[in-house]
Amino acid sequence: MRNALERLEKKFGVLSAPRIVDYVICSSHAFKDRGADWKINQVFGPKSLERYNSDKGRVYFEDKWLKSAELTRAGLLDLIIDKSEHPKAKFIFVQSEEGTKLRLLNRDVGFVICQTSTLGWSPLSEACAQCNYIDKCKRETQNKYPEIFRLRTEYVSKQ
């Protein structure tokens, strides 16, 4: 199986959960009528990668097959996705925004630039810690990005 994943990564780049689910669905669908007449190395072998890469029309039939078993790609994907971290947790602090936030810091025009070009207030931002507009910025961040604001305030309360 490791070799299959390495081949998949070499062919398509970074492995994502949706790509792994699609590959497994493609392989499973191809072997669905064989009963016990198959081996695991066939399912994850080079021919399976060729099949996955070559026939894009297969998705319609795979989805029809999944539906007959009351399954969906999204449902299968949901089974393997790591839910231990919120998908927007990476936005608690965005290092690349620091330069923009520091530009014209503590000026009206700097506040406008910050609000236009960044995700607003962040508890880990040195620029935000120095900013005179922090309260106004927090309100704007909460209005524009409520979920990110919630994650940021939770982060602060946990520290």
N, C-alpha and C positions, 0 to 999 in steps of 0.2 A: 504494500500500500504506500509505503514511503516513496518508492520509485515512481508510482503513479502521480503522487502529489508533486514530486520534483519535476516530472515531465510536464505536468499541467502548469506549474509555475514558470518553467522555461519557455513554454509556448505562449502563455498569456500574460506573464508578468506576475504582479502581486496576487496571491491567493486571497480571495474574499469569501466570506460565508456564502453569499448568493452563488458564486461560481462553483463552490464545492457542492452545494445542494443541486445545482443544475447538472453537474457531472454525474453525481450519484443517481439522480433521476434518469438521466440518459442511459447509463449503464444498466440500471435496474429494469427499465422498460425493454431494453434490448434482450434481456435474459428472462423476461417474465414467463414465457411459454415453454421454457426448457425443463421445468420441474427440477429434479435433482441432477440433471445432466449438464452440469457446468462446474467450473472450478473458480475459486476466488481470484487466482491470477489472471483468468480470462476477463473477469469483470473490471479489473484495474490494469489490464495490459495495454500495450501500445495500440492495438486495434480499437479499443474502447475510446482512446483519445482521438483517433482518426474519426470515428463515428461522431463523437461529440463535436468535433471541429468542422465536419463536412456538411452535415445535413441540417440546415436551420428549419426546414419544414417539419422536422420531427417534433418540435415544441408543441404544435397543435395536438398531435396524437398522444404525447406524454401527458399533456394537461387533461385530455379526455380520459386517459387511463387513471390519472390521479383522482379525477372527479368521480369516477366509478367506485373508487375506494374511499370516497368522502375525504380526500386529502387535497391540499393546495401547496404550491411552492412556498407561499408566504407562511403557511402553517408549519411546514417542515423547516423552513429557515428559522422560525421562531423557536424551534426546539434546540437549535445549536448555537444561537447567539448568546454571547456572554452578557448577562444582565446585571452583573455586579457593579458596573459603572454606568452612570447616566450617559447617553450618547452625546450630550452637550457639555459634559464635564470639561472637555478640552478648552471650552471658552471661558472658564473661570478666570484664567489669566492668559492673554495672548501677547506674548513677548514682542511680536512684530509691530504691535500698535504703540509701543512706548515712544518711538521717535515722533510719531504724529501727535501724541498727547503732549509731548514736551514742546512742540512747536508753538510759539506764542502763548506759553503757559500763563495763566492768570490774566488774560486779556479777553475781551468780548469776542474778538475775531478768532482767538485760539479755541474758545469754548465752542464756537460754531464749527470750526474745522474738526475738532474732536468729535462732536455729535454727528457730523456728517460722515466721517471717515472711520470711526471705530465703533465698537460695541458698548461704548460708554464706560461708566464707573466699574472698576475692578478692585477688590480689596488687596490684591497683591501688587498693584501698580504703584511704583514710586512716584510717577507723575501725578496720579490721583491723590496720593497722600499729601503732595505739595500744593494741590490746586485749591484756589479760593472758591471755586464753583461746585464743590463736591456735593453739597445738598441738592442743588438744582440738577446736577448731573445724575445723581441717584434717582431722582423723580423721573427724569427723562429716560433713563435706562429701564426703570420699572415699567414705564408706559410702552416703550418700544420693544423691549425684550423681556417680558415677564418671567419666562422660564429660566433664562440665563440669570436674571436678577435674583430669582429665588435660590438658584444654586450658589450664587455668590454670597448671599446673606447666610445661607446654611453653612457654607464653608467658614465664614467668620465666626458664627456661633459655636462651631465645633472646635475652634482653635483656642 
